[in-house]
Amino acid sequence: NTIGYRVECQILSTLHRENRLAKRFPIGKESLIRTWRQDDVKTWHRTHYRPDNVLLYIVGDIDPADAERVINDKFGHILADKQATEIKIPELKKEASDLADAVVSGTIKAAQSWHYPPVRHDWCIPSASEEYKKLIQPDGEVEYDVHLQQPYSLDEKVELLKTKDLLPGFEIRPHIFRHELLQAFSLHLFAKRPVDPINDLPSFRRSLARRVALAALQIRLNVGGRSDDPAFTFVEFNQLDSAREGCAVCSLDMTAEPHRWKDAIRTSLSEIRKLGQYGVTSGEMERYASALMTDAEQLAAQGDRISHGDQLAYLMETVANGHTFMSPEQSFDMSSAALSTVTLEEVNTAARELCSHVTAIAGDDDERSEGCVVAVACCPKTDDKTSDDYCDEESLVSVI
């Protein structure tokens, strides 16, 4: 229960307020755990931890035919039907089977596992499929909502966060976390987006164009942080795909001295806004595209010296996000093919998309009409509301 963990919980619970990730932190509520019975645990385990819901990853210098033979030999006797005999609730068997056939398409890992919840986000709450609608009772409830598609009631201790409409259908969700153990001010500004699967050359080109734009922006921010009187002490802007969270998260993470929090926000967001409006220069593009090519070349040179653990982690994350897995050599070849033809216009299109939530806040992006920007500010605890250090939701939104 460190202060770092408490900050992370505050961030994730605000970022995912519209879905169950906001309340699913390990390892659950003690009051609920104390009510578990043996049958409850066995039913849950046999419903979800079963052979037809397993992905087995193997990394190494192994013959695929030998691997398949060993797998059949060791696991072939473990049958899904046998596992299901220990589910004591007949209705649950039928409903789980029906829901397995009604997987909502277009969600992370839906192709691999129907048990993995296609988490609801503000921008992607899907309309229920016809098969799924048949399972919904007249009162709108589903006894066992495997896909977590139905609305749910928040915990009794959760306070609803205020939101501010910036444009029709576009809002900002602010949250302030104060604690006596915090010594500095930090801002965490997020926009959630669908994961863009990388499985062909055009999608790979888009991902590299995005990385060029991110590299250019990070250097610009770093230059601002090295001035004689920097507004912030740390700043990072990135977009990462997260299979665990079921989305791509575009994030600005910034820390500053408490009395400089307004300057820090204005300075960092101004730099992001400029990239979204005007893009990168041809010189920046050439420099950072060359750096990406060098990185790919160095990775390919390592070859089979990359540890199995690193390969396994990369493989699992790649597959979970719907990307095509590539060896370092394949990645180098693809990078060479993509970067030799990527244009400045493509890089600047990627920059506009990356920064669209910030340009929308500033009123510069007329095309963006819906979405939500999440802003979490972590501040030292103070009772002096007249101090320059003090930040509340209203002032945070105003400065942003």
C-alpha positions as CSV (number, residue, x, y, z in Angstrom):
1,N,0.0,0.0,0.0
2,T,2.7,2.4,-1.0
3,I,2.0,6.0,-2.1
4,G,3.0,4.9,-5.6
5,Y,0.4,2.2,-5.6
6,R,-2.3,4.6,-4.2
7,V,-1.5,7.1,-7.0
8,E,-1.8,4.3,-9.6
9,C,-5.2,3.2,-8.2
10,Q,-6.4,6.8,-8.4
11,I,-5.3,7.1,-12.0
12,L,-6.7,3.8,-13.2
13,S,-10.0,4.2,-11.3
14,T,-10.5,7.7,-12.9
15,L,-9.3,6.6,-16.4
16,H,-11.7,3.7,-16.5
17,R,-14.6,5.2,-14.5
18,E,-17.1,4.0,-17.1
19,N,-16.1,0.3,-16.9
20,R,-15.3,-2.3,-14.3
21,L,-11.6,-1.9,-14.4
22,A,-12.3,1.1,-12.1
23,K,-13.2,-1.3,-9.3
24,R,-11.2,-4.5,-10.1
25,F,-8.0,-4.1,-8.1
26,P,-6.2,-7.1,-6.6
27,I,-7.1,-8.8,-4.6
28,G,-10.8,-8.0,-4.0
29,K,-12.8,-7.0,-0.9
30,E,-12.1,-8.8,2.3
31,S,-15.8,-8.8,3.1
32,L,-16.5,-10.7,-0.1
33,I,-13.6,-13.1,0.2
34,R,-14.8,-14.1,3.7
35,T,-18.2,-15.2,2.2
36,W,-16.7,-17.6,-0.4
37,R,-17.5,-21.2,-0.1
38,Q,-15.6,-24.1,-1.7
39,D,-18.3,-24.6,-4.4
40,D,-18.0,-20.9,-5.3
41,V,-14.3,-21.1,-5.9
42,K,-14.6,-24.4,-7.8
43,T,-17.4,-23.2,-10.0
44,W,-15.5,-20.0,-10.9
45,H,-12.4,-21.9,-11.6
46,R,-14.1,-24.6,-13.7
47,T,-16.0,-22.0,-15.7
48,H,-13.0,-19.9,-16.7
49,Y,-9.8,-21.9,-16.2
50,R,-10.5,-24.7,-18.6
51,P,-8.8,-26.3,-21.6
52,D,-10.9,-24.6,-24.3
53,N,-9.9,-21.2,-22.9
54,V,-6.1,-21.7,-22.9
55,L,-3.4,-20.1,-25.0
56,L,-0.1,-21.9,-24.8
57,Y,3.0,-19.9,-25.9
58,I,6.3,-21.7,-26.6
59,V,9.5,-19.9,-27.2
60,G,12.8,-21.7,-28.1
61,D,14.7,-23.7,-30.7
62,I,12.0,-26.4,-30.8
63,D,10.6,-28.5,-33.6
64,P,6.8,-27.6,-33.9
65,A,5.8,-31.2,-34.6
66,D,7.7,-32.4,-31.4
67,A,6.0,-29.6,-29.4
68,E,2.5,-30.6,-30.6
69,R,3.2,-34.3,-29.8
70,V,4.3,-33.5,-26.3
71,I,1.3,-31.2,-25.7
72,N,-1.1,-33.8,-26.8
73,D,0.6,-36.4,-24.6
74,K,0.6,-34.2,-21.5
75,F,-2.7,-32.4,-21.9
76,G,-4.8,-34.4,-24.3
77,H,-6.6,-36.2,-21.4
78,I,-7.9,-32.9,-19.9
79,L,-11.2,-32.3,-21.6
80,A,-13.5,-29.3,-21.4
81,D,-16.5,-31.5,-20.8
82,K,-14.8,-33.2,-17.9
83,Q,-14.0,-29.8,-16.4
84,A,-17.6,-28.7,-16.9
85,T,-19.0,-31.6,-14.8
86,E,-17.9,-29.8,-11.7
87,I,-20.0,-26.7,-12.5
88,K,-22.8,-27.2,-10.0
89,I,-25.2,-24.6,-11.6
90,P,-26.9,-26.0,-14.7
91,E,-28.2,-22.6,-15.8
92,L,-24.6,-21.2,-15.8
93,K,-23.4,-23.9,-18.2
94,K,-26.1,-23.1,-20.7
95,E,-25.7,-19.3,-20.4
96,A,-21.9,-19.5,-20.6
97,S,-22.2,-21.6,-23.7
98,D,-24.7,-19.2,-25.3
99,L,-22.5,-16.2,-24.5
100,A,-19.5,-18.0,-26.0
101,D,-21.4,-18.0,-29.3
102,A,-22.3,-14.3,-29.0
103,V,-18.9,-12.7,-28.6
104,V,-19.1,-9.1,-29.4
105,S,-16.8,-8.5,-32.4
106,G,-14.0,-6.0,-32.6
107,T,-12.8,-6.2,-29.1
108,I,-9.3,-7.0,-27.8
109,K,-8.6,-10.7,-27.5
110,A,-12.1,-11.7,-28.6
111,A,-10.5,-13.9,-31.2
112,Q,-8.5,-15.7,-28.6
113,S,-10.8,-16.0,-25.6
114,W,-14.5,-15.4,-25.0
115,H,-13.8,-15.2,-21.3
116,Y,-11.7,-12.1,-21.7
117,P,-14.0,-9.1,-21.1
118,P,-14.3,-6.7,-24.1
119,V,-14.2,-3.8,-21.7
120,R,-16.7,-0.9,-22.2
121,H,-15.1,2.5,-23.0
122,D,-16.8,5.8,-23.7
123,W,-15.9,5.6,-27.3
124,C,-16.7,2.0,-28.1
125,I,-19.8,0.8,-26.2
126,P,-21.2,-1.5,-28.8
127,S,-24.8,-2.3,-29.5
128,A,-25.6,-5.8,-28.5
129,S,-25.6,-8.5,-31.1
130,E,-28.9,-10.1,-31.9
131,E,-27.9,-13.3,-30.2
132,Y,-26.9,-11.4,-27.1
133,K,-30.1,-9.5,-27.1
134,K,-32.0,-12.7,-26.8
135,L,-30.2,-13.5,-23.5
136,I,-31.2,-10.2,-21.9
137,Q,-34.2,-10.5,-19.6
138,P,-37.2,-8.0,-19.9
139,D,-35.8,-6.0,-17.0
140,G,-32.5,-5.6,-18.9
141,E,-30.5,-7.8,-16.6
142,V,-28.2,-10.7,-17.5
143,E,-27.6,-13.3,-14.7
144,Y,-24.0,-13.9,-15.7
145,D,-22.7,-11.0,-17.8
146,V,-19.5,-12.6,-19.1
147,H,-18.8,-9.8,-21.6
148,L,-19.4,-7.1,-19.0
149,Q,-21.6,-5.3,-21.6
150,Q,-24.3,-4.3,-19.2
151,P,-24.4,-1.2,-17.0
152,Y,-23.4,-1.8,-13.4
153,S,-23.8,0.1,-10.1
154,L,-20.7,1.7,-8.6
155,D,-19.4,0.9,-5.2
156,E,-21.1,2.6,-2.4
157,K,-18.0,4.5,-1.5
158,V,-17.3,5.8,-5.0
159,E,-17.9,9.5,-5.5
160,L,-19.1,10.4,-9.0
161,L,-16.6,12.7,-10.7
162,K,-17.7,15.9,-12.2
163,T,-17.4,16.3,-15.9
164,K,-17.3,19.4,-18.0
165,D,-18.6,19.5,-21.6
166,L,-16.0,21.2,-23.8
167,L,-17.8,20.6,-27.1
168,P,-21.0,18.6,-27.9
169,G,-20.2,15.0,-27.0
170,F,-16.7,15.9,-25.9
171,E,-15.9,16.3,-22.2
172,I,-13.2,16.4,-19.6
173,R,-13.2,14.2,-16.6
174,P,-11.1,15.8,-13.8
175,H,-10.0,14.2,-10.5
176,I,-7.8,15.6,-7.7
177,F,-5.9,13.3,-5.4
178,R,-4.3,14.9,-2.3
179,H,-2.0,13.1,0.2
180,E,0.5,14.2,2.8
181,L,3.1,11.8,1.4
182,L,3.1,13.6,-2.0
183,Q,5.9,16.3,-2.2
184,A,5.4,17.4,-5.9
185,F,2.5,18.1,-8.2
186,S,1.9,15.7,-11.0
187,L,-0.6,15.7,-13.9
188,H,-1.7,12.6,-15.8
189,L,-3.8,13.5,-18.9
190,F,-5.3,10.7,-20.9
191,A,-7.2,9.9,-24.0
192,K,-8.3,6.3,-24.7
193,R,-8.5,5.0,-28.3
194,P,-9.1,1.7,-30.1
195,V,-6.0,-0.4,-30.7
196,D,-5.0,-0.2,-34.4
197,P,-3.8,-3.8,-35.3
198,I,-0.5,-3.9,-37.0
199,N,-0.7,-6.8,-39.5
200,D,0.3,-5.4,-42.9
201,L,2.7,-2.9,-44.4
202,P,0.2,0.1,-44.4
203,S,-0.6,-0.4,-40.6
204,F,3.1,-0.8,-39.9
205,R,3.8,2.5,-41.7
206,R,1.2,4.2,-39.6
207,S,2.8,2.9,-36.4
208,L,6.2,4.1,-37.5
209,A,4.8,7.5,-38.5
210,R,3.3,7.8,-35.0
211,R,6.7,6.9,-33.4
212,V,8.4,9.6,-35.4
213,A,5.9,12.2,-34.3
214,L,6.2,11.0,-30.7
215,A,10.0,11.2,-30.8
216,A,9.9,14.7,-32.2
217,L,7.4,15.9,-29.5
218,Q,9.4,14.2,-26.6
219,I,12.6,16.0,-27.7
220,R,10.7,19.4,-27.9
221,L,9.4,18.8,-24.4
222,N,12.8,17.7,-23.1
223,V,14.4,20.9,-24.5
224,G,11.8,22.9,-22.5
225,G,12.7,21.0,-19.4
226,R,16.4,21.9,-19.7
227,S,15.8,25.7,-19.8
228,D,17.2,28.0,-17.1
229,D,13.8,28.1,-15.3
230,P,11.9,24.9,-16.4
231,A,8.2,24.8,-15.6
232,F,8.3,21.1,-15.0
233,T,10.8,18.6,-13.6
234,F,9.7,15.7,-15.7
235,V,7.4,15.3,-18.7
236,E,6.6,12.4,-21.0
237,F,4.0,12.0,-23.8
238,N,3.3,8.6,-25.3
239,Q,0.7,6.3,-26.7
240,L,0.8,2.6,-25.8
241,D,-1.5,-0.4,-26.6
242,S,-2.8,-2.2,-23.5
243,A,-4.4,-5.6,-23.9
244,R,-5.0,-5.6,-20.1
245,E,-7.0,-2.4,-20.3
246,G,-8.6,-3.1,-23.7
247,C,-7.5,0.1,-25.4
248,A,-4.6,2.3,-26.5
249,V,-3.9,4.9,-23.9
250,C,-2.4,8.3,-25.0
251,S,-0.9,9.8,-21.9
252,L,0.9,13.0,-20.7
253,D,2.7,12.4,-17.4
254,M,4.3,15.5,-15.9
255,T,5.6,16.6,-12.5
256,A,6.4,20.0,-11.3
257,E,7.0,22.0,-8.1
258,P,3.6,22.6,-6.5
259,H,3.7,26.4,-7.0
260,R,4.5,26.0,-10.7
261,W,1.7,23.6,-11.6
262,K,-0.2,26.1,-13.8
263,D,2.9,27.1,-15.8
264,A,3.8,23.4,-16.2
265,I,0.4,22.5,-17.6
266,R,0.4,25.5,-20.0
267,T,3.9,24.8,-21.2
268,S,3.5,21.1,-21.9
269,L,0.0,21.4,-23.4
270,S,1.1,24.3,-25.6
271,E,3.9,22.1,-27.1
272,I,1.5,19.2,-27.7
273,R,-1.0,21.6,-29.4
274,K,1.7,23.0,-31.7
275,L,2.6,19.5,-32.8
276,G,-1.0,18.7,-33.6
277,Q,-1.5,21.9,-35.5
278,Y,1.7,22.2,-37.4
279,G,3.3,18.8,-37.3
280,V,7.0,18.1,-37.6
281,T,9.6,19.6,-39.9
282,S,11.3,17.6,-42.7
283,G,14.5,17.8,-40.7
284,E,12.9,16.3,-37.6
285,M,11.3,13.5,-39.7
286,E,14.6,12.6,-41.3
287,R,16.4,12.6,-38.0
288,Y,14.0,10.5,-36.1
289,A,13.2,8.1,-38.9
290,S,16.9,7.4,-39.1
291,A,17.0,6.8,-35.4
292,L,14.1,4.2,-35.7
293,M,16.1,2.5,-38.5
294,T,19.2,2.3,-36.3
295,D,17.1,0.8,-33.4
296,A,15.7,-1.9,-35.7
297,E,19.2,-2.6,-37.0
298,Q,20.6,-3.0,-33.5
299,L,17.8,-5.3,-32.5
300,A,18.2,-7.5,-35.5
301,A,22.0,-7.7,-34.8
302,Q,21.2,-9.3,-31.4
303,G,19.4,-12.1,-33.2
304,D,19.0,-15.2,-31.1
305,R,20.8,-13.6,-28.2
306,I,17.5,-12.0,-27.0
307,S,16.4,-13.8,-23.9
308,H,13.4,-16.2,-24.0
309,G,11.7,-14.2,-21.3
310,D,11.8,-11.0,-23.4
311,Q,10.7,-12.8,-26.5
312,L,7.8,-14.5,-24.6
313,A,6.6,-11.2,-23.1
314,Y,6.7,-9.5,-26.5
315,L,4.9,-12.4,-28.2
316,M,2.1,-12.5,-25.7
317,E,1.5,-8.7,-25.8
318,T,1.7,-8.7,-29.6
319,V,-0.9,-11.5,-30.0
320,A,-3.2,-10.1,-27.3
321,N,-3.4,-6.7,-29.1
322,G,-4.1,-8.3,-32.5
323,H,-0.7,-7.5,-34.0
324,T,1.4,-9.8,-36.2
325,F,4.4,-11.1,-34.4
326,M,7.8,-10.5,-36.1
327,S,11.3,-11.7,-35.4
328,P,13.9,-8.9,-35.0
329,E,15.1,-9.7,-38.6
330,Q,11.6,-9.4,-40.0
331,S,11.0,-6.2,-38.1
332,F,14.2,-4.8,-39.6
333,D,13.1,-5.7,-43.1
334,M,9.7,-4.2,-42.6
335,S,11.1,-1.0,-41.0
336,S,13.4,-0.6,-44.0
337,A,10.5,-1.0,-46.5
338,A,8.2,1.3,-44.5
339,L,10.6,4.1,-43.6
340,S,11.9,4.3,-47.2
341,T,8.5,5.4,-48.4
342,V,6.8,7.1,-45.4
343,T,6.0,10.7,-46.2
344,L,6.0,13.9,-44.1
345,E,2.3,14.1,-44.7
346,E,1.8,10.7,-43.1
347,V,3.9,11.7,-40.1
348,N,1.9,14.9,-39.6
349,T,-1.4,13.0,-40.0
350,A,-0.2,10.7,-37.2
351,A,0.7,13.8,-35.1
352,R,-2.8,15.3,-35.6
353,E,-4.4,12.1,-34.4
354,L,-2.1,11.8,-31.4
355,C,-2.8,15.3,-30.3
356,S,-6.4,15.6,-31.3
357,H,-7.7,15.6,-27.7
358,V,-5.5,18.5,-26.8
359,T,-6.3,20.5,-30.0
360,A,-10.0,19.8,-29.3
361,I,-9.7,21.3,-25.8
362,A,-8.2,24.4,-27.4
363,G,-11.0,24.6,-29.9
364,D,-8.6,24.0,-32.8
365,D,-10.0,20.6,-33.9
366,D,-13.4,21.0,-35.5
367,E,-13.6,17.5,-36.7
368,R,-13.4,15.8,-33.3
369,S,-17.0,15.7,-32.0
370,E,-17.0,13.1,-29.2
371,G,-14.8,11.6,-26.6
372,C,-13.5,12.2,-23.1
373,V,-10.2,13.6,-21.8
374,V,-9.3,12.3,-18.3
375,A,-7.2,14.6,-16.1
376,V,-5.8,13.3,-12.8
377,A,-3.8,15.8,-10.6
378,C,-1.9,14.5,-7.6
379,C,-1.0,17.2,-5.1
380,P,0.5,17.6,-1.7
381,K,-2.1,17.9,1.0
382,T,-2.9,21.5,2.0
383,D,-5.8,23.4,3.6
384,D,-4.8,26.8,2.3
385,K,-7.1,27.3,-0.7
386,T,-5.6,30.7,-1.4
387,S,-2.1,29.3,-1.9
388,D,-0.5,29.1,-5.3
389,D,0.0,25.4,-4.6
390,Y,-3.7,24.7,-4.3
391,C,-5.5,22.9,-7.1
392,D,-9.1,21.9,-7.3
393,E,-11.2,20.4,-10.1
394,E,-12.5,23.8,-11.4
395,S,-9.1,25.5,-11.5
396,L,-7.5,22.3,-13.1
397,V,-10.1,22.3,-15.9
398,S,-9.7,26.1,-16.4
399,V,-5.9,25.9,-16.8
400,I,-6.1,22.9,-19.1
